[in-house]
Amino acid sequence: MTTTPDTLHDFATPDCFARLRRTCADAGPEAMLEALAASLAERRRWHALFDARLMQARVAVGLPPVGSPGDIPAGVRERFDERSLAACREVGWSLLDEGQVAAAWMYLRAVADPAEVSAKLEPLALTLATAANENDEQSSHKLQEILGIALWEAVDPALGISLVLRTQGTCNAITTYEQAVSRLPAARQRPAAGVLVAHLHAEVVANLTHDLEHRGIAIPALPASIPTLLAVAGEGEAGLYADVSHVQSVLRIARLCEDEPTIRRAWELGTYASRLPADVVYPGEPPFENVGEASRLFYGSQLGFDVEQAVRFFRRAAATAEPEAGALPCDTLVLLLTRLQRPAEALHAAIARPRDDGMPSPLQAAGALPSLVDLAATAGEWELLRRASSDRGDEVTFAATLVAECQKNQGNRGPQV
């Protein structure tokens, strides 16, 4: 039988009830409730403690101890809510400290900063992952609770993906990312995407290094990059140092990332993918039909490699894309030009984006693209966007440019006295 956390600890003895009766008679209901709460906390009966704290909150604001509170005046409701949230924090953190993750989250969901919860989950998860690998059933169950909160409640997607990689492997981690993480805004996806990129990069480096050692080829001083190792391996097609589908999936997921270390690892993976045998790669979606070469250009240009070649490639892809390709070719160009700090060109590309009622691209859906108004503000191209808005009958964007320009001008003049 599955037990709740409270059944693991001692319940009240007959003496406890007698003490409650005496305390209420001698010191009043408030003192009795505080004594009850202290006893419950000492015995770690956390769910019962929450009920006691709520009763204290009701009594403190003049409500009956149980039952429907009815209509509560606003001021009373505010005081009651403050005490209720404090009870959630007290019980939630206590349960989490005991490793009762799912039970703790019931209370912490409404009151805790996800970063605070994550800070507690990470060391606990690492301990549980080690025990789970040793076939500890209870640890495995608790680890699944952490995964559920980290991923499906989006408390810490990066931690969740790290745990899946550690316990279930790369394939499951990529699938889990697609199911649980890809629905989040770009800023929430990026740390988890970075975990996948770093993991696959390390896998390719390790396997490539092992192959070179096996072939008796001298390896450059570590840490060696994938391009350096490939150069040592010689010209021609690269060997299969990671599952090709994993490489292509991670190169796609990494497009949301902005930090230099992840971009560099993704560029190295793109360089590797561009040298894979043609008969083992899968065609990607436009403009990444050739996933390896397009990824090499996309990520490398953000590091200063082949910048103009990359811009020409993605500009041409956006201009020649078939309607069924959707918005991704144009959106990729906008994103790249923005990251290259060429906002005027990015604005022109965004305005040229085809208007349709189709599904948004993954970049749009994640909120990875700058707004037209932000691009116009950065580029100082207000009139360009206003003409486009007028031509399209978009009075809302037109009005937004007027407001944004006024605010920017007022900001430049400083506060009005």
C-alpha positions in Angstrom: 0.0 0.0 0.0 1.3 3.5 -0.9 1.4 5.7 2.2 1.3 9.4 2.4 4.2 11.2 4.1 2.1 11.7 7.3 1.6 8.0 7.8 5.4 7.6 8.2 5.4 9.5 11.5 3.7 9.1 14.9 0.1 10.2 15.4 -1.2 11.8 18.5 -1.4 9.8 21.8 -4.3 10.2 24.3 -2.1 12.6 26.3 -1.9 14.9 23.3 -5.6 15.4 23.3 -5.6 16.1 27.0 -2.9 18.7 26.6 -4.8 20.4 23.8 -7.9 20.6 26.1 -5.9 22.0 29.0 -4.1 24.5 26.8 -7.3 25.8 25.3 -8.9 26.2 28.7 -5.9 27.8 30.3 -4.4 30.0 27.5 -7.1 30.2 24.8 -7.7 28.8 21.3 -4.8 30.7 19.7 -2.3 29.2 22.1 -3.8 25.8 21.7 -3.5 25.9 17.9 0.1 27.1 18.1 0.9 24.2 20.5 -0.8 21.8 18.0 1.2 23.2 15.1 4.5 22.9 17.0 3.7 19.3 17.9 2.8 18.4 14.3 6.0 20.0 13.0 8.1 18.1 15.6 6.5 14.8 14.4 6.9 15.9 10.7 3.2 15.5 10.0 3.4 18.1 7.3 -0.1 17.8 5.7 -1.8 18.0 9.1 0.4 21.0 9.9 -0.9 22.8 6.8 -4.5 22.2 8.0 -3.6 23.5 11.4 -1.9 26.6 10.0 -5.0 27.3 7.8 -7.2 27.0 11.0 -4.8 29.5 12.7 -5.2 31.8 9.7 -9.0 31.7 9.9 -9.1 32.3 13.6 -6.6 35.1 13.4 -8.8 37.1 11.0 -12.1 36.3 12.8 -13.4 33.5 10.7 -14.8 30.2 12.0 -12.2 27.4 12.2 -13.8 25.2 9.6 -16.5 25.4 6.9 -17.2 27.8 4.1 -15.8 31.3 4.9 -18.6 33.0 3.0 -18.1 36.5 1.8 -14.8 37.9 3.2 -14.1 41.7 3.1 -11.1 42.6 1.0 -8.8 43.5 3.9 -9.6 40.3 5.8 -9.1 38.3 2.6 -5.6 39.8 2.1 -4.5 38.9 5.7 -5.9 35.4 5.3 -4.2 34.9 2.0 -0.8 36.0 3.4 -1.1 33.5 6.2 -2.2 30.8 3.8 0.8 31.4 1.5 3.1 31.3 4.5 1.7 27.9 5.4 2.3 26.7 1.9 6.0 27.8 2.1 6.5 26.2 5.6 5.0 22.9 4.6 6.3 22.8 1.0 9.9 23.4 1.9 9.8 20.9 4.8 8.4 18.2 2.4 11.0 19.0 -0.2 13.8 18.8 2.4 12.5 15.2 3.1 12.6 14.3 -0.6 8.8 14.3 -0.9 9.0 16.1 -4.2 5.5 15.7 -5.6 3.9 16.4 -2.3 6.0 19.5 -1.8 5.2 20.9 -5.2 1.5 20.9 -4.4 2.2 23.6 -1.8 5.2 25.4 -3.5 3.6 25.8 -6.9 1.7 28.9 -5.8 4.4 30.5 -3.8 8.0 29.5 -4.7 10.3 30.9 -7.4 11.2 28.1 -9.7 14.8 28.9 -9.3 14.6 28.3 -5.6 12.9 25.0 -6.1 15.5 24.1 -8.7 18.4 24.9 -6.3 16.9 22.3 -3.9 16.1 19.7 -6.6 19.5 19.6 -8.3 21.6 18.0 -5.5 18.7 15.7 -4.6 18.3 14.6 -8.2 22.0 13.8 -8.6 21.9 11.6 -5.4 18.8 9.9 -6.5 20.1 9.3 -10.0 23.1 7.4 -8.6 20.8 5.3 -6.4 18.4 4.7 -9.3 21.3 3.4 -11.4 21.8 0.8 -8.6 18.2 -0.4 -9.0 16.9 1.4 -5.9 13.2 1.4 -6.6 12.3 4.1 -4.1 15.0 6.4 -5.5 13.7 5.7 -9.1 10.2 6.7 -8.1 11.4 9.9 -6.5 13.6 10.7 -9.5 10.5 10.4 -11.7 8.8 12.9 -9.5 11.7 15.3 -10.0 11.6 14.8 -13.8 7.9 15.5 -13.8 8.3 18.8 -12.0 11.5 19.8 -13.8 10.1 19.1 -17.2 6.3 19.1 -17.3 5.9 21.8 -14.7 8.9 23.7 -16.4 10.6 24.3 -13.1 14.1 23.5 -14.6 14.0 22.0 -18.1 17.8 21.9 -18.2 18.0 19.8 -15.1 15.2 17.5 -16.5 17.0 17.0 -19.8 20.3 16.3 -17.9 18.6 13.6 -15.8 17.0 12.0 -18.9 20.5 12.0 -20.6 22.0 10.4 -17.5 19.3 7.8 -16.9 17.7 7.1 -20.3 20.1 8.2 -23.0 20.3 10.7 -25.8 17.4 9.4 -27.9 14.9 9.7 -25.0 16.3 13.1 -24.1 15.7 14.5 -27.5 12.2 13.0 -27.6 11.5 14.4 -24.1 12.8 17.8 -25.2 10.4 17.8 -28.2 7.5 16.9 -26.0 8.1 18.9 -22.9 10.5 21.7 -23.5 9.8 22.8 -27.1 6.5 24.3 -26.0 8.2 26.8 -23.8 9.4 30.3 -24.7 12.8 30.5 -26.2 14.5 31.9 -23.0 13.2 28.8 -21.1 14.3 26.4 -23.8 17.9 27.7 -24.2 19.5 26.2 -21.1 18.0 22.7 -21.9 19.1 23.0 -25.5 22.6 23.9 -24.4 22.7 20.7 -22.3 21.9 18.6 -25.4 24.4 20.4 -27.5 27.2 20.0 -24.9 26.3 16.3 -24.4 26.4 15.4 -28.1 29.5 17.5 -28.7 31.3 15.6 -26.0 30.1 12.3 -27.4 31.5 13.1 -30.9 34.8 14.4 -29.5 35.2 11.3 -27.3 34.4 8.9 -30.2 36.5 10.7 -32.7 39.4 10.8 -30.3 39.1 7.1 -29.6 39.0 6.4 -33.3 42.2 8.4 -33.9 44.0 6.7 -31.1 42.9 3.3 -32.4 44.3 4.2 -35.8 47.6 5.3 -34.2 47.1 9.0 -35.3 48.7 11.6 -33.0 46.0 13.8 -31.3 46.5 17.6 -30.8 46.9 18.9 -27.3 43.5 18.8 -25.5 41.0 20.3 -25.5 40.8 19.6 -29.2 37.9 20.8 -31.2 35.9 18.7 -33.7 37.3 20.6 -36.7 40.8 20.1 -35.4 40.3 16.4 -34.9 38.7 16.0 -38.3 41.7 17.8 -39.9 44.0 15.3 -38.2 41.8 12.5 -39.5 42.3 13.7 -43.0 40.2 14.9 -45.9 37.1 13.1 -47.1 34.0 11.9 -45.4 33.8 11.6 -41.7 33.1 8.5 -39.8 29.9 7.8 -37.8 30.8 9.1 -34.4 27.2 9.7 -33.2 23.8 8.7 -34.3 23.1 10.9 -37.4 19.5 11.5 -36.4 20.7 12.8 -33.0 23.2 15.2 -34.7 20.5 16.6 -37.0 17.9 17.0 -34.2 20.4 18.7 -31.9 21.5 21.1 -34.7 17.9 22.1 -35.1 17.2 22.5 -31.4 20.3 24.7 -31.0 19.0 27.4 -33.3 17.4 29.1 -30.3 20.7 29.3 -28.4 22.6 32.6 -28.2 25.5 32.0 -25.8 28.9 31.7 -27.4 30.0 28.3 -26.0 26.8 26.7 -27.3 27.0 28.4 -30.7 30.6 27.2 -31.0 29.8 23.6 -30.1 26.9 23.7 -32.6 29.2 25.1 -35.3 31.6 22.2 -34.6 28.7 19.7 -34.8 27.7 21.4 -38.1 31.2 21.1 -39.4 31.1 17.4 -38.6 27.7 16.9 -40.1 28.8 18.6 -43.3 31.4 15.8 -43.8 29.0 12.9 -43.2 28.5 10.5 -46.1 25.5 11.6 -48.2 23.8 8.2 -48.0 23.4 8.4 -44.2 22.0 11.9 -43.8 18.4 12.9 -43.9 17.1 16.0 -45.8 16.0 18.8 -43.5 13.4 21.4 -43.8 14.1 24.6 -45.9 16.5 26.4 -45.6 18.3 23.5 -43.9 17.8 20.8 -46.5 21.5 20.1 -46.3 21.5 20.2 -42.5 25.3 20.0 -42.0 26.4 22.7 -44.5 23.5 25.1 -43.6 24.2 24.6 -39.9 27.9 25.2 -40.4 27.1 28.5 -42.1 24.4 29.5 -39.6 26.4 29.0 -36.5 29.8 29.8 -37.9 28.8 33.2 -39.2 27.7 34.1 -35.6 31.3 33.4 -34.6 32.7 35.5 -37.5 33.3 32.7 -40.0 32.2 33.0 -43.6 29.7 35.8 -42.6 28.9 37.1 -46.1 28.7 33.6 -47.5 26.2 32.7 -44.9 24.1 35.9 -45.4 24.0 35.2 -49.2 23.0 31.6 -48.6 20.1 32.4 -46.3 19.0 35.4 -48.3 18.8 33.3 -51.4 17.0 30.5 -49.5 14.4 33.0 -48.3 13.9 34.5 -51.8 13.6 31.2 -53.6 11.6 29.3 -50.9 8.4 27.6 -52.2 5.1 28.6 -50.4 4.8 25.2 -48.8 8.1 25.8 -47.0 6.3 28.3 -44.8 8.0 31.1 -42.9 11.1 29.3 -41.6 13.4 30.4 -44.5 12.6 34.1 -44.0 12.5 33.8 -40.2 16.0 32.2 -40.2 17.3 35.1 -42.3 15.8 37.6 -39.9 17.2 35.8 -36.9 20.7 35.5 -38.4 20.8 39.2 -39.4 19.6 40.2 -36.0 22.4 38.2 -34.3 24.9 39.7 -36.7 23.8 43.1 -35.5 22.4 44.2 -38.9 19.0 45.4 -37.8 18.1 47.4 -40.9 18.7 44.3 -43.1 16.7 42.2 -40.7 13.8 44.7 -40.8 13.8 44.6 -44.6 13.8 40.8 -44.5 11.0 40.7 -41.9 8.8 43.1 -43.9 9.4 40.8 -47.0 8.1 37.8 -45.0 5.1 36.2 -46.9 1.8 36.8 -45.2 -0.2 33.7 -44.8 -2.5 32.0 -42.3 -0.3 28.9 -42.0 1.4 27.6 -38.8 4.0 29.9 -37.3 7.6 28.7 -37.7 9.3 27.2 -34.6 11.2 30.4 -34.3 8.0 32.5 -34.2 6.2 30.1 -31.9 9.1 30.3 -29.4 9.3 34.1 -29.5 12.8 34.0 -30.7 12.4 36.7 -33.3 12.5 40.5 -32.5 9.4 42.5 -33.1 9.2 44.7 -36.2 8.9 47.7 -33.9 12.1 46.7 -32.0 14.0 46.3 -35.3 12.8 49.6 -36.5 13.8 51.3 -33.3 17.3 49.7 -33.4 17.8 50.5 -37.1 16.2 54.0 -36.9 13.9 52.9 -39.8 10.6 54.1 -38.6 9.2 55.3 -41.9 10.1 52.0 -43.7 8.0 50.1 -41.2 5.2 52.7 -41.3 5.0 52.4 -45.1 4.8 48.7 -44.9 2.2 48.9 -42.2 0.1 51.2 -44.3 0.4 49.1 -47.4 -0.8 46.1 -45.4 -3.6 47.8 -43.6 -1.9 47.2 -40.2 -2.9 50.3 -38.2 -1.9 48.6 -34.9 1.8 48.3 -35.9 1.7 51.8 -37.4 0.4 53.2 -34.1 3.0 51.2 -32.2 5.8 52.9 -34.2 4.5 56.3 -33.4 4.3 55.6 -29.7 7.7 53.9 -29.6 9.4 56.7 -31.4 7.8 59.3 -29.0 9.0 57.3 -26.0 12.5 56.9 -27.4 12.7 60.7 -28.1 11.5 61.5 -24.7 14.1 59.1 -23.2 16.8 60.8 -25.2 15.8 64.2 -23.8 15.7 62.9 -20.3 12.8 63.1 -17.8 10.4 66.0 -18.2 10.3 68.4 -15.3 
